[in-house]
């Protein structure tokens, strides 16, 4: 969770800085403009980049910062109640749906890919993977004996989500090229 949230935070932060520079100077070329296909500027100038009336990257800064703090708390040994993880799961699932919608929009409507956005998509899926693991983690010895299958699933989940990211970005490239 820490890796995904930190990467997403940095990507959102850099995207916000480039958006501010672009607002100040329309000729500014963002640091993530690599080619016609990998082009943040096209994405930043689209309506989809400000779906709620302000840059989506600001949502990313706030949300990823929360998950950086949550990751640190978990690493420090803080135990959160199961209702907390269920709420976090619902919020992260909504974020994943939003990321998929943004991926579709950038690929098939805008026709360009934003590298920073793709990092945020991947970070969101890694966070989802971690939260699903927390929700499924056995809480007692009785649950532990029943949870061998869940344990196997938990071990494979990050791999599944990373493969999903590769497929998502790969299909985006196929759709844009």
FENZI-V292768 format. One record per residue. N is the residue number from 1. RES is the residue in three letters. D_LAST is the distance of its C-alpha to the last C-alpha in Angstrom with 1 decimal. Layout:
# FENZI-V292768
((N | RES | D_LAST) (N | RES | D_LAST))
This chain:
# FENZI-V292768
((1 | UNK | 31.9) (2 | UNK | 32.8) (3 | UNK | 29.7) (4 | UNK | 27.3) (5 | UNK | 29.3) (6 | UNK | 29.8) (7 | UNK | 26.1) (8 | UNK | 25.2) (9 | UNK | 28.1) (10 | UNK | 27.1) (11 | UNK | 23.5) (12 | UNK | 24.9) (13 | UNK | 27.6) (14 | UNK | 25.3) (15 | UNK | 23.0) (16 | UNK | 26.3) (17 | UNK | 27.6) (18 | UNK | 24.6) (19 | UNK | 24.8) (20 | UNK | 28.5) (21 | UNK | 27.9) (22 | UNK | 25.4) (23 | UNK | 28.1) (24 | UNK | 30.6) (25 | UNK | 28.6) (26 | UNK | 25.9) (27 | UNK | 25.0) (28 | UNK | 24.5) (29 | UNK | 21.3) (30 | UNK | 20.8) (31 | UNK | 21.1) (32 | UNK | 17.7) (33 | UNK | 15.8) (34 | UNK | 14.2) (35 | UNK | 11.4) (36 | UNK | 9.5) (37 | UNK | 7.0) (38 | UNK | 10.3) (39 | UNK | 12.5) (40 | UNK | 15.6) (41 | UNK | 17.2) (42 | UNK | 15.0) (43 | UNK | 15.6) (44 | UNK | 19.3) (45 | UNK | 20.0) (46 | UNK | 19.0) (47 | UNK | 21.7) (48 | UNK | 20.3) (49 | UNK | 21.0) (50 | UNK | 24.6) (51 | UNK | 25.1) (52 | UNK | 28.8) (53 | UNK | 29.6) (54 | UNK | 29.0) (55 | UNK | 26.1) (56 | UNK | 24.8) (57 | UNK | 25.0) (58 | UNK | 28.8) (59 | UNK | 28.8) (60 | UNK | 27.1) (61 | UNK | 29.7) (62 | UNK | 32.5) (63 | UNK | 31.3) (64 | UNK | 30.3) (65 | UNK | 33.6) (66 | UNK | 35.5) (67 | UNK | 33.9) (68 | UNK | 34.6) (69 | UNK | 38.2) (70 | UNK | 38.3) (71 | UNK | 37.0) (72 | UNK | 39.7) (73 | UNK | 42.3) (74 | UNK | 41.4) (75 | UNK | 41.6) (76 | UNK | 44.9) (77 | UNK | 46.2) (78 | UNK | 46.1) (79 | UNK | 46.4) (80 | UNK | 44.9) (81 | UNK | 46.2) (82 | UNK | 44.2) (83 | UNK | 43.8) (84 | UNK | 42.1) (85 | UNK | 39.4) (86 | UNK | 39.0) (87 | UNK | 38.4) (88 | UNK | 36.0) (89 | UNK | 34.2) (90 | UNK | 34.0) (91 | UNK | 32.7) (92 | UNK | 30.0) (93 | UNK | 29.0) (94 | UNK | 28.6) (95 | UNK | 26.5) (96 | UNK | 24.2) (97 | UNK | 23.9) (98 | UNK | 23.1) (99 | UNK | 20.4) (100 | UNK | 18.8) (101 | UNK | 19.1) (102 | UNK | 17.6) (103 | UNK | 14.6) (104 | UNK | 14.1) (105 | UNK | 14.7) (106 | UNK | 12.4) (107 | UNK | 9.4) (108 | UNK | 10.4) (109 | UNK | 12.9) (110 | UNK | 12.3) (111 | UNK | 8.5) (112 | UNK | 8.9) (113 | UNK | 10.2) (114 | UNK | 13.8) (115 | UNK | 15.1) (116 | UNK | 18.6) (117 | UNK | 17.7) (118 | UNK | 16.2) (119 | UNK | 19.5) (120 | UNK | 21.4) (121 | UNK | 19.8) (122 | UNK | 20.8) (123 | UNK | 24.2) (124 | UNK | 24.8) (125 | UNK | 24.3) (126 | UNK | 26.6) (127 | UNK | 29.2) (128 | UNK | 29.0) (129 | UNK | 29.7) (130 | UNK | 32.6) (131 | UNK | 34.1) (132 | UNK | 34.0) (133 | UNK | 35.8) (134 | UNK | 38.4) (135 | UNK | 39.0) (136 | UNK | 39.4) (137 | UNK | 41.6) (138 | UNK | 45.1) (139 | UNK | 47.6) (140 | UNK | 50.8) (141 | UNK | 52.3) (142 | UNK | 52.6) (143 | UNK | 48.9) (144 | UNK | 48.2) (145 | UNK | 49.9) (146 | UNK | 47.9) (147 | UNK | 44.6) (148 | UNK | 43.7) (149 | UNK | 40.9) (150 | UNK | 39.6) (151 | UNK | 39.9) (152 | UNK | 37.7) (153 | UNK | 35.1) (154 | UNK | 35.2) (155 | UNK | 34.7) (156 | UNK | 31.5) (157 | UNK | 30.1) (158 | UNK | 28.4) (159 | UNK | 26.8) (160 | UNK | 25.6) (161 | UNK | 24.1) (162 | UNK | 22.4) (163 | UNK | 20.9) (164 | UNK | 19.8) (165 | UNK | 18.2) (166 | UNK | 16.3) (167 | UNK | 15.2) (168 | UNK | 14.4) (169 | UNK | 12.2) (170 | UNK | 10.7) (171 | UNK | 10.0) (172 | UNK | 8.6) (173 | UNK | 5.9) (174 | UNK | 5.5) (175 | UNK | 5.8) (176 | UNK | 3.8) (177 | UNK | 0.0))
